[in-house]
Amino acid sequence: MRLNLYLIAVIGVCIAGPAAAQAYDPNYPVCLEVYGGRLTPEYIDCSFTSLPQCQATASGRSATCSVNPFYKGPAKPPKGKAQRQRQRSD
């Protein structure tokens, strides 16, 4: 009985495919999603800084532009205490 369960578990692991990685780049606010046909694969390209830039690239293709849900925004300066400069008294 244990051998059957072990065999089913091994077959299940072998059949399962690898997990897909995140397709969204968190450094860019706009993504282009190109829809695949019979000969071309479907993919997501998140390398655009504005919607008009993405729409110009998508023009004439079966593609759409959308806001990147994983965009992290511009880097914020670290919050800390401001250092004061001492003024010299001569």
Backbone bond lengths (Angstrom), bond angles and torsions (degrees), N, CA, C in turn:
res aa  C-N    CA-C-N  psi(-1)  N-CA   C-N-CA  omega(-1)  CA-C   N-CA-C  phi
1 M - - - 1.448 - - 1.526 110.53 -
2 R 1.326 116.67 -43.20 1.461 119.82 179.08 1.518 111.18 -65.29
3 L 1.308 116.10 -34.92 1.463 119.98 179.02 1.520 110.53 -63.90
4 N 1.326 117.35 -39.74 1.463 120.75 178.09 1.527 111.02 -63.93
5 L 1.328 117.65 -44.33 1.461 120.89 178.66 1.530 110.95 -64.10
6 Y 1.310 115.64 -41.41 1.465 120.22 178.29 1.526 110.36 -62.89
7 L 1.306 117.11 -42.59 1.464 122.12 179.87 1.529 110.76 -64.65
8 I 1.317 117.62 -41.86 1.473 121.27 178.03 1.527 110.14 -64.35
9 A 1.321 117.29 -40.72 1.467 120.86 179.26 1.529 111.09 -64.64
10 V 1.313 117.07 -42.33 1.468 120.88 179.74 1.525 110.58 -64.86
11 I 1.309 117.74 -43.13 1.467 121.18 178.69 1.527 110.16 -64.34
12 G 1.322 117.37 -40.49 1.461 120.85 178.75 1.521 112.29 -62.44
13 V 1.315 116.83 -40.88 1.468 120.62 178.22 1.518 110.79 -67.83
14 C 1.303 117.83 -38.43 1.467 121.37 -179.21 1.527 111.95 -69.66
15 I 1.323 117.26 -34.77 1.463 121.21 -178.41 1.526 111.04 -75.29
16 A 1.314 117.27 -35.36 1.465 120.86 -177.57 1.531 109.61 -63.62
17 G 1.317 115.78 133.75 1.461 120.59 179.98 1.513 111.43 -87.51
18 P 1.314 116.44 172.47 1.457 119.90 179.37 1.530 110.43 -70.94
19 A 1.308 116.09 151.58 1.463 121.13 179.49 1.523 109.53 -76.13
20 A 1.324 116.10 144.47 1.464 120.80 178.90 1.526 109.80 -77.76
21 A 1.310 116.15 142.01 1.454 121.46 178.53 1.522 110.28 -81.67
22 Q 1.314 115.60 165.37 1.463 120.12 178.39 1.518 109.24 -65.44
23 A 1.338 116.43 129.46 1.460 121.19 -176.74 1.521 112.57 -93.99
24 Y 1.316 117.56 -5.26 1.454 120.88 -176.12 1.525 110.47 -98.15
25 D 1.335 116.36 130.68 1.458 121.44 177.08 1.530 108.03 -89.45
26 P 1.324 119.18 120.24 1.466 120.41 -175.95 1.527 113.98 -73.29
27 N 1.324 118.68 -0.72 1.462 121.56 -178.57 1.526 113.81 -91.20
28 Y 1.321 118.27 -10.04 1.467 121.76 -177.14 1.519 109.87 -125.42
29 P 1.348 118.02 138.97 1.466 120.87 -174.55 1.529 116.00 -81.26
30 V 1.336 118.58 -14.49 1.466 120.61 -174.86 1.524 110.33 -127.68
31 C 1.342 115.65 139.01 1.467 121.49 179.90 1.523 110.81 -120.70
32 L 1.317 115.00 147.32 1.461 123.35 174.83 1.522 107.40 -109.03
33 E 1.326 116.61 123.81 1.459 120.51 176.90 1.513 108.15 -109.32
34 V 1.329 115.20 114.49 1.463 121.62 -179.03 1.518 107.95 -97.86
35 Y 1.326 115.54 125.99 1.459 121.02 -179.34 1.522 109.80 -85.35
36 G 1.308 115.98 133.75 1.445 121.00 -176.94 1.511 113.13 -83.07
37 G 1.304 114.01 154.65 1.456 121.06 175.26 1.511 109.21 -111.84
38 R 1.308 115.76 -153.35 1.460 118.83 179.41 1.529 111.66 -72.22
39 L 1.323 117.08 -31.90 1.461 120.02 -175.53 1.524 113.72 -108.12
40 T 1.307 117.90 -12.41 1.467 120.39 -177.32 1.524 109.92 -118.06
41 P 1.319 117.10 141.37 1.467 119.89 179.73 1.529 111.50 -80.47
42 E 1.298 115.87 159.90 1.461 122.02 175.00 1.527 107.84 -87.60
43 Y 1.335 116.71 137.09 1.457 119.33 179.26 1.521 110.88 -151.07
44 I 1.333 115.44 164.94 1.459 123.20 178.75 1.516 107.74 -120.76
45 D 1.334 115.64 130.15 1.461 121.81 -179.37 1.525 108.56 -121.01
46 C 1.306 117.14 108.42 1.470 121.75 179.94 1.528 109.13 -105.34
47 S 1.318 116.04 75.11 1.463 119.89 179.57 1.522 111.04 -135.53
48 F 1.330 117.03 32.21 1.459 121.27 -176.65 1.518 110.21 -118.44
49 T 1.331 115.23 143.30 1.457 120.56 -177.70 1.522 113.21 -97.58
50 S 1.347 118.08 -11.61 1.462 120.30 179.08 1.526 109.66 -151.42
51 L 1.333 115.30 158.90 1.465 119.88 177.74 1.533 112.22 -65.35
52 P 1.360 120.46 -42.49 1.468 118.50 177.83 1.531 113.25 -61.27
53 Q 1.322 117.45 -35.76 1.465 120.54 177.12 1.528 110.15 -63.72
54 C 1.306 117.03 -43.76 1.467 121.52 178.90 1.520 110.80 -66.52
55 Q 1.326 117.43 -42.67 1.460 120.97 -178.79 1.523 111.99 -65.06
56 A 1.320 117.16 -33.12 1.462 119.88 175.76 1.526 110.56 -65.23
57 T 1.319 116.91 -37.38 1.466 120.84 178.29 1.523 110.71 -72.08
58 A 1.323 117.24 -36.13 1.469 121.27 -178.15 1.518 113.01 -77.78
59 S 1.316 117.81 -12.34 1.461 121.28 -176.60 1.520 111.38 -59.64
60 G 1.326 116.52 127.68 1.457 121.84 178.41 1.513 114.55 83.01
61 R 1.317 117.63 3.56 1.463 121.17 -179.31 1.517 108.82 -120.71
62 S 1.302 116.56 163.28 1.466 119.76 174.54 1.529 107.38 -85.74
63 A 1.337 114.22 79.91 1.455 120.68 -175.46 1.523 109.95 -148.33
64 T 1.327 115.25 156.85 1.460 120.86 175.42 1.522 109.32 -132.64
65 C 1.328 115.38 157.16 1.456 121.83 176.94 1.521 108.71 -109.74
66 S 1.310 116.35 142.91 1.453 120.65 178.83 1.519 109.65 -147.19
67 V 1.318 115.08 161.91 1.456 121.05 177.60 1.523 108.31 -74.44
68 N 1.315 116.07 135.67 1.458 122.04 -178.84 1.530 109.47 -70.60
69 P 1.338 118.53 117.65 1.459 119.89 -179.06 1.527 113.24 -71.72
70 F 1.331 117.64 -14.20 1.464 121.43 -178.30 1.521 112.96 -107.51
71 Y 1.336 117.54 12.79 1.459 121.04 -179.37 1.519 109.63 -64.69
72 K 1.328 116.70 128.22 1.466 120.20 -175.92 1.520 113.45 -94.98
73 G 1.322 118.32 -7.42 1.455 121.34 177.30 1.518 112.30 83.50
74 P 1.324 116.17 176.24 1.469 119.18 -179.81 1.524 110.80 -69.15
75 A 1.305 114.52 155.57 1.465 120.35 -179.58 1.525 109.19 -68.06
76 K 1.307 115.53 134.23 1.455 120.94 179.16 1.519 109.26 -98.43
77 P 1.328 116.79 140.29 1.465 118.15 177.67 1.527 109.88 -67.00
78 P 1.304 117.26 146.16 1.466 119.51 -179.16 1.533 110.39 -65.70
79 K 1.317 114.39 140.65 1.458 118.82 177.68 1.522 108.89 -81.19
80 G 1.281 115.03 130.71 1.453 119.71 179.03 1.511 108.92 -160.05
81 K 1.289 115.30 172.60 1.453 119.46 179.20 1.523 109.31 -74.73
82 A 1.309 114.47 134.51 1.461 118.94 177.63 1.525 108.68 -73.03
83 Q 1.302 115.15 135.72 1.458 119.23 179.53 1.521 109.11 -90.46
84 R 1.300 114.75 133.13 1.463 119.50 177.41 1.510 109.68 -93.06
85 Q 1.295 113.98 143.95 1.461 119.98 175.62 1.529 108.15 -90.09
86 R 1.289 116.09 134.01 1.462 119.15 177.24 1.512 109.33 -77.92
87 Q 1.294 114.01 137.40 1.466 118.26 176.00 1.524 107.88 -92.95
88 R 1.294 113.43 135.75 1.462 118.93 -178.90 1.531 109.09 -84.29
89 S 1.283 114.43 135.79 1.458 118.56 175.59 1.531 107.59 -108.26
90 D 1.301 114.75 118.06 1.468 119.65 -178.36 1.495 112.52 -93.49
